[in-house]
Amino acid sequence: MEDTLIYNYSRSSSLVKKNALEELFLAKYSEIQKNTDVPCFFWGNVSHPFILARCLITLSNIVKSSFNLSSFQMAMLKDPIVTAGNERLRFEGFSHCAGVYARVDVLPEGLDGEFLENGTTNVDFNQTMITALGSIRPNEKIILSVGEKEVGLYKDEKKVVERKVPLPVKWIKGLGTVQVYLSESKKRHTFNKIQAQQLFRGMPKGILKSDYYLIVRGNRTMFSPVRSMDAICIGGLHRLRLLEPLLPYIDSMQVFAHPNMQSTTWQLYMGNIKFSFSLSRECWRGFSGEGALLDSLIPDISDEWIDALDKYAYANQSFNATMLAVQESISLTMADNLTGRLAAMGLLGYDLDDQEFFYRRLPFKLSRTNGLNPRMKNAEKLIDEGKVVILNNTKERTEARVEGTGVHHTVIVEEEKERCTCEWFSKYQGERGPCKHVLAVKKVMSQF
């Protein structure tokens, strides 16, 4: 499988400075051209350009960071994704190890301009761009344009050009998984500016290899290596230091946690801009390998359905599985499976405040879904080779035998619980998605 999706822009993005104006233009690309007649997606003013610049610099630092890769792998840096739609702009990116996800949302109240089209592009944050963003002063006016032409800040006749970059395949996988975790997360804490700064000042120094917990003792919230009731588990706590440059500018901070502690999300609010920051369960685990979407890929769903839902989400710029089930008279299970399919293709993000998915148009094809999920691909191979035998099947319980390499594995599926005798299941107990043996059995069961 290729590590990146290679595609071409009609021209390069660029950062240009001229006189007192500052303009930002982003080149666009999509394999599904829904409207190619507009010159750009968005053009207009940003209410808080200084804060946006600080957020984008932090986002760039996250993209350039890694917590488990070699220096050679670190040299292969990728850059953020920008989406214009639903009257807002979103900048997204992963750390290179894919264990940290971040998103900058510029809300409708923070934009004064025109959305000519909904779309998504890839942004190249080279050092010249970072320098230009760093030069933006408080209350300085900029014009922001997201489209097919250029990325530019006009000042002193200086022009800085960005270059196109490939989109990493593991980002597509990570985008799908992290949205599932976000949609299942619940808000646990809200901090004002002073409380947030006090919490971060109490963070232990150095690289932390053991789990830490966000706990409340009386009126004080702190990070502790000792678990207590209602504590939030955080693996790789030192990764949170990437947020420290933004703390002087925030109004408040909210903390969200996945019910099984597979991720935590820290959301910073700065006027009409918010910065979302999600951590995977542990430093060495990237969101791209967690397998949270595999169950939704079990039922066979036609490409026609997926294509129709893609157009539905594109037209509405949001996606609510419950509303879809009601409007189209389909089951909630079917709606959840459709949501999972679109998320697995990287087409859906999740907004914690709106509590619904938003649409993201990426350079992607339907045929790539299985290729991005090797466990599902291996499960289908087991079925095709006749290595799955159902021994007993009732409404409450299914027992099966799956042939492995020199051994036979026993799989038991009971309502919402499942077990397998393979090493993968013994190690992770389903926390990182089902093993290929369970997937194969459940796919066979779905055909009964």
C-alpha positions, 0 to 999 in steps of 0.5 A: 500500500502506498504511504501517500496520495499523490495529486497535482494542483493547477498552481502552487499555493503562496504567501504574498506580502504587499503594502498594508494588505495581507492575503492568504490563498490556498490551492485546491484539489479533489478527486470528486469535482462537485463545482470547478467554476469558482476561483476560490472557496473563501475570500474575506477578513479575519476578525482576530488575525493575530490569534489565528496566526498563533494557532496556525504556528502551534498547529504547524509545530504539532504537525512537525512533532513526533513522539515515537519516530526516528530523526530520518522519519521525522524529516518526511514532514507533512502539512495541515488540511484546510476546509472551507464550509458551513460558514467557517474555516477549519485547519487540521493536522496530525503529529507525524506519529499520528498520535496527536490530532489538532484542529483550528476552527475559525467560527462564522463570527470571526469571518467577514467575507464570502464563501464561494464554494465548499472545499478542502485543500492541503497547506504547505507550512514551510519556514517562510510561512511560519515567519510571515505568520509570526510577523502578524501584530495584534489588531493588524488587518488581513484578508484571507482567501482559501482557493485555487490561486495563492496563499499571500500576505502583501507587505513591502512588495515581498512575496513568499510561495508555498509548495504543494505536498502529498497527503499521507494515507495514515492521515486518512486512517487517523481522521476516521478513527479520531472522529469516532473517539470524538463523537463518543467523548463527554465533557468532563471539566471546564477551566477559566484562563487562570485555572488552565495556566495553574494546571499546566504549571503543575505539569511534571517535567521531562518525557513521561513514560507512565500514565498520569491522571487528571484528578480533582482534590477539593477545589484543586485540579492536578496531574497525578501518577496515582489513579483515583475515582473519576480520574481521566487517564492521559498517556504521554502527558508531556505531549500537552506542552505543545499547547503552552504557547496558546495559554496566554490568549485563551478565554477558557478550556474544556476537557473531553474524555473517551469513556474507555480513555482511548483519547482525551481532547483539550479544547481552547476557546479564544474569542471566535477561534477554538483550538482542539487538541486530541491525544491518543491513549499512549505515545506509541499508538497513533490514531491511524492504527486503532481500528475503531471503524472496523465494525462499521465496515462489516456489513456490505454497503453498495458504492451507490449508497456511499456516493449518495451519502457523500453528496448528501453530506456535501450539500448539507455540510453536516451529518447527523446519523440519527436525523438521517435514520429518521428522514430516510426511514432506515435503522440506526445501525444502518445509519451508524454504518454509513457514518463509519464508511464516510468517516473511514474515507476521511470525509467526516470530522466531528464538532464537539460543541455542535455534537454532529459531524461536519463534511470534509472533501478529500482526494479519495476514492471508494475503492481505497477503503479496504486497502486502508484497513488491513485487518478487514482485508485479512478477514475477507481473505480468511472467508474467501479461503474457507477458513471460517467455520460456524460451529453453533449459531443462535440469537444470543451466542455464536461460536466459530472456529477460524484456521490460523497459521498452524493453529485453530482459533475459537471465536465467541460472539455474545450480543455486544461481547466477543472473544477470540483465543488469538494473541491480538485479542489476549493483548488488547481485549478489544480496546484497539478494535476487533481482531481479523478472526472476530471480523471474519466471523461477524462478516459471515454472520451478517450474511445469514 
